[in-house]
Amino acid sequence: MKQLKEFYKYHSLGNDFLLFIDDRPQPCLFEAPHVEQLCDRRIGVGADGILLLTTARGPSIPKITIYNKDGSKGEVCLNGIRCAADYFLRSRNLKTISFEMNNTRYSSEQTYSGEIITLCPAPRIVRSQTIVHQGSQITGYIIDAGNPHFIFLRPTDPHPCRLIDWGPDSLRGLGHQLGMHQNFENGVNVSFLTEPHKRGDSYHLATFERGVGLTDACGSAALSACALLAHLESALNFPITLQMPGGSLQAAVVHDDLISLQAPAFHVYTGRLA
């Protein structure tokens, strides 16, 4: 089938994508080498991944397929959904839009300020697990958000973790270490979540994303972090701000099984492949 040419370069919180729209009855598929080339920032267009938005599905809602920059298929990408929602809401003058990704429905709307609010099913807290890292034991939480996450909560008091380096090199090493762990045969997204010193301040979230590496932002990690905090505190009755390298995101528990994420998305430019 003829390959798509036109694309829309988007980013949300520094997490950037090439968005392709396919309205044909039989949508195209991207091969891994082609994805890698397009996402390469030296010899391609450059992106963290490719979003394929399929619209010709009869009465069904549009479907989004995510490809990571290493060519692998992703399962969930909430920053990607935010970018697709911005495109759809603006180009078709809609107030709300729903998408299917990985057999799950996500609904989005645009605020007066232009930011996108997405309603997401709450992730499942699988279990806590202690591992050895840099010669010390640290405990994290395995979370299923439609894709696997392992989140380590860094306490405000530095003394219990004074032997642990919580910087990006440590996160990268831990991401590679757990990516090869027998419990995660398909890899896992690894995050450090830092608690604020006082209530109302921002949490800080840094993520090593499988298939991508250290990333400016990871929407499903933010979703998982919000679910984890609600789990640990039995409830989360107020919105929280998650500060990531690429910017901040607001998260709130709407119901026990529903979480909202709010952040901006930006159309950078429209391009066409040769």
C-alpha positions as CSV (number, residue, x, y, z in Angstrom):
1,M,0.0,0.0,0.0
2,K,1.2,3.5,-0.8
3,Q,3.0,5.1,2.1
4,L,1.7,8.2,3.7
5,K,3.6,11.4,2.9
6,E,2.0,14.4,4.7
7,F,2.6,14.6,8.5
8,Y,2.2,17.0,11.4
9,K,5.0,17.6,13.7
10,Y,3.7,17.9,17.3
11,H,5.0,18.0,20.8
12,S,3.6,18.0,24.3
13,L,6.0,18.8,27.2
14,G,9.0,18.3,24.9
15,N,7.8,14.7,23.9
16,D,7.7,15.1,20.1
17,F,5.9,13.1,17.4
18,L,5.2,12.8,13.7
19,L,1.4,12.5,13.3
20,F,0.2,10.8,10.2
21,I,-3.6,10.7,9.3
22,D,-4.9,7.7,7.4
23,D,-8.5,7.8,6.3
24,R,-8.3,4.8,3.9
25,P,-10.3,1.7,4.6
26,Q,-7.1,-0.3,4.8
27,P,-4.6,1.8,6.7
28,C,-0.9,1.6,6.2
29,L,1.6,0.0,8.6
30,F,5.0,1.4,9.4
31,E,8.0,-1.0,9.2
32,A,10.6,-0.7,12.0
33,P,13.5,0.5,9.8
34,H,11.3,3.2,8.3
35,V,10.3,4.4,11.7
36,E,13.9,4.5,12.9
37,Q,15.0,6.5,9.9
38,L,12.1,9.0,10.2
39,C,12.7,9.5,13.9
40,D,16.5,9.9,13.5
41,R,17.4,13.5,14.3
42,R,20.4,13.5,11.9
43,I,19.2,11.7,8.8
44,G,15.5,11.8,9.3
45,V,12.8,14.3,10.4
46,G,13.5,13.7,14.1
47,A,11.0,12.6,16.8
48,D,10.5,10.4,19.9
49,G,7.9,8.4,18.0
50,I,5.3,8.2,15.2
51,L,1.5,8.5,15.7
52,L,-0.7,6.8,13.1
53,L,-4.3,8.1,13.4
54,T,-6.8,5.9,11.6
55,T,-10.1,7.6,10.9
56,A,-11.9,5.4,8.4
57,R,-13.5,3.0,10.8
58,G,-17.3,3.4,10.1
59,P,-19.1,4.1,13.4
60,S,-16.1,3.3,15.5
61,I,-14.0,6.0,17.1
62,P,-10.6,7.0,15.6
63,K,-7.7,4.7,16.5
64,I,-4.1,5.7,17.4
65,T,-1.1,3.4,16.9
66,I,2.2,4.5,18.5
67,Y,5.6,3.5,17.2
68,N,8.6,4.2,19.4
69,K,11.7,5.7,17.8
70,D,13.5,2.3,17.9
71,G,10.8,0.9,15.6
72,S,8.9,-1.0,18.2
73,K,5.2,-0.6,18.7
74,G,4.1,1.1,21.9
75,E,1.0,0.3,23.9
76,V,0.0,3.6,25.5
77,C,1.2,7.1,24.8
78,L,-0.8,9.8,26.6
79,N,1.3,12.7,25.3
80,G,0.6,11.3,21.9
81,I,-3.1,11.2,22.5
82,R,-2.9,14.8,23.7
83,C,-1.2,15.8,20.4
84,A,-3.8,13.9,18.3
85,A,-6.6,15.5,20.3
86,D,-5.3,19.0,19.7
87,Y,-5.1,18.3,15.9
88,F,-8.6,16.9,15.8
89,L,-10.3,19.4,18.0
90,R,-8.8,22.4,16.1
91,S,-9.0,21.1,12.6
92,R,-12.6,19.9,12.9
93,N,-13.9,22.5,15.4
94,L,-15.0,19.9,17.9
95,K,-15.4,20.3,21.7
96,T,-14.6,16.7,22.6
97,I,-13.0,13.7,20.9
98,S,-12.5,10.1,21.9
99,F,-9.7,7.8,20.7
100,E,-9.0,4.1,20.9
101,M,-5.4,3.1,21.8
102,N,-4.5,-0.5,22.7
103,N,-8.2,-1.4,23.0
104,T,-8.8,1.3,25.5
105,R,-10.9,4.4,25.1
106,Y,-9.6,7.9,26.0
107,S,-11.6,11.1,25.9
108,S,-10.2,14.6,25.5
109,E,-11.5,18.2,25.5
110,Q,-9.8,21.6,25.1
111,T,-9.8,24.2,27.9
112,Y,-10.3,27.9,27.2
113,S,-6.6,28.4,27.5
114,G,-6.0,25.8,24.8
115,E,-4.7,23.0,27.0
116,I,-6.0,19.5,26.6
117,I,-7.7,17.5,29.3
118,T,-7.7,13.7,28.8
119,L,-9.8,11.3,30.9
120,C,-7.9,8.0,31.4
121,P,-8.8,4.7,33.1
122,A,-6.9,4.5,36.4
123,P,-3.9,2.2,36.3
124,R,-3.7,-1.0,38.4
125,I,-1.1,-1.1,41.2
126,V,0.4,-4.5,40.8
127,R,2.8,-4.8,43.8
128,S,5.7,-3.2,45.5
129,Q,9.1,-4.7,44.9
130,T,12.6,-4.2,46.4
131,I,15.7,-4.4,44.2
132,V,19.4,-3.7,44.8
133,H,20.8,-0.6,43.0
134,Q,24.2,0.9,43.6
135,G,24.7,-1.6,46.4
136,S,21.6,-0.4,48.3
137,Q,18.1,-1.7,48.5
138,I,15.3,0.5,47.1
139,T,11.6,-0.2,46.9
140,G,9.5,0.6,43.9
141,Y,6.0,0.0,42.7
142,I,5.0,-2.0,39.6
143,I,2.0,-0.4,37.9
144,D,0.0,-1.5,34.9
145,A,-1.2,1.5,32.9
146,G,-1.8,-0.5,29.7
147,N,2.0,-0.5,29.6
148,P,4.3,-1.5,32.4
149,H,5.8,1.1,34.8
150,F,8.2,0.7,37.8
151,I,8.1,3.9,39.9
152,F,10.5,4.6,42.7
153,L,9.3,7.2,45.2
154,R,12.1,9.4,46.5
155,P,11.4,10.6,50.0
156,T,11.7,14.3,51.0
157,D,14.1,13.3,53.8
158,P,17.4,12.4,51.9
159,H,18.8,10.3,54.8
160,P,17.2,7.0,53.9
161,C,18.4,7.2,50.3
162,R,21.7,9.0,50.8
163,L,23.6,6.2,49.2
164,I,21.5,6.4,46.1
165,D,22.2,8.7,43.2
166,W,18.8,9.9,41.9
167,G,20.3,11.7,38.9
168,P,19.7,11.0,35.2
169,D,22.7,8.7,34.8
170,S,21.4,6.5,37.7
171,L,17.9,6.5,36.1
172,R,19.4,5.5,32.7
173,G,21.3,2.7,34.4
174,L,18.3,1.5,36.3
175,G,16.2,1.6,33.1
176,H,18.7,-0.6,31.3
177,Q,19.0,-2.9,34.3
178,L,15.3,-3.5,34.7
179,G,14.8,-3.7,30.9
180,M,16.8,-6.9,30.9
181,H,15.1,-8.3,34.1
182,Q,13.4,-11.6,33.8
183,N,10.2,-10.1,35.3
184,F,10.0,-7.6,32.3
185,E,10.6,-9.6,29.2
186,N,9.2,-6.8,27.0
187,G,11.0,-4.1,29.0
188,V,9.5,-1.5,31.5
189,N,9.3,2.2,31.9
190,V,11.3,3.3,35.0
191,S,10.6,6.6,36.9
192,F,11.9,8.5,39.9
193,L,9.1,10.4,41.6
194,T,10.2,13.1,44.1
195,E,7.9,14.2,46.8
196,P,7.5,18.0,47.5
197,H,8.7,19.5,50.8
198,K,5.2,20.8,51.5
199,R,1.7,20.1,50.4
200,G,0.7,22.0,47.3
201,D,4.2,22.1,45.8
202,S,5.0,20.2,42.6
203,Y,6.1,16.6,42.5
204,H,9.0,15.9,40.2
205,L,9.0,13.0,37.8
206,A,11.8,11.8,35.6
207,T,11.3,8.7,33.3
208,F,13.4,6.3,31.3
209,E,11.0,5.2,28.6
210,R,11.5,1.8,27.0
211,G,12.1,2.1,23.3
212,V,13.0,5.8,23.8
213,G,15.4,6.3,26.7
214,L,15.4,9.3,29.0
215,T,12.5,11.5,27.9
216,D,11.3,15.0,28.6
217,A,7.9,13.7,29.6
218,C,5.9,10.5,29.7
219,G,2.2,10.7,30.0
220,S,1.5,7.2,31.2
221,A,4.2,7.6,33.8
222,A,2.4,10.7,35.1
223,L,-0.9,8.8,35.1
224,S,0.8,5.9,37.0
225,A,2.4,8.4,39.5
226,C,-1.0,9.9,40.2
227,A,-2.6,6.5,40.7
228,L,0.3,5.5,43.0
229,L,-0.1,8.6,45.2
230,A,-3.8,8.0,45.5
231,H,-3.1,4.4,46.5
232,L,-0.6,5.3,49.1
233,E,-2.7,8.1,50.6
234,S,-5.9,6.0,50.3
235,A,-7.4,9.0,48.4
236,L,-6.2,12.0,46.5
237,N,-8.8,14.7,47.0
238,F,-7.0,17.6,45.3
239,P,-5.2,18.1,41.9
240,I,-1.4,17.7,41.9
241,T,1.2,19.2,39.6
242,L,3.9,16.9,38.2
243,Q,7.0,18.7,37.0
244,M,8.9,16.9,34.3
245,P,12.0,18.0,32.4
246,G,9.8,19.1,29.5
247,G,7.2,21.0,31.6
248,S,4.4,20.6,34.1
249,L,1.2,18.5,34.0
250,Q,-1.9,18.7,36.2
251,A,-3.4,15.4,37.4
252,A,-6.5,14.7,39.4
253,V,-8.5,11.6,40.5
254,V,-12.0,12.1,39.0
255,H,-13.4,8.8,40.2
256,D,-11.8,5.7,41.7
257,D,-11.4,4.4,38.2
258,L,-10.8,7.6,36.3
259,I,-7.9,10.1,36.3
260,S,-7.7,13.4,34.3
261,L,-4.4,14.8,32.9
262,Q,-4.1,18.4,31.7
263,A,-1.2,19.8,29.7
264,P,-0.6,21.7,26.4
265,A,0.1,20.3,23.0
266,F,1.7,22.3,20.2
267,H,1.6,21.9,16.4
268,V,5.2,22.7,15.3
269,Y,4.8,22.5,11.5
270,T,3.3,20.5,8.7
271,G,5.6,18.6,6.5
272,R,5.7,16.2,3.5
273,L,8.1,13.3,2.9
274,A,10.0,13.2,-0.3
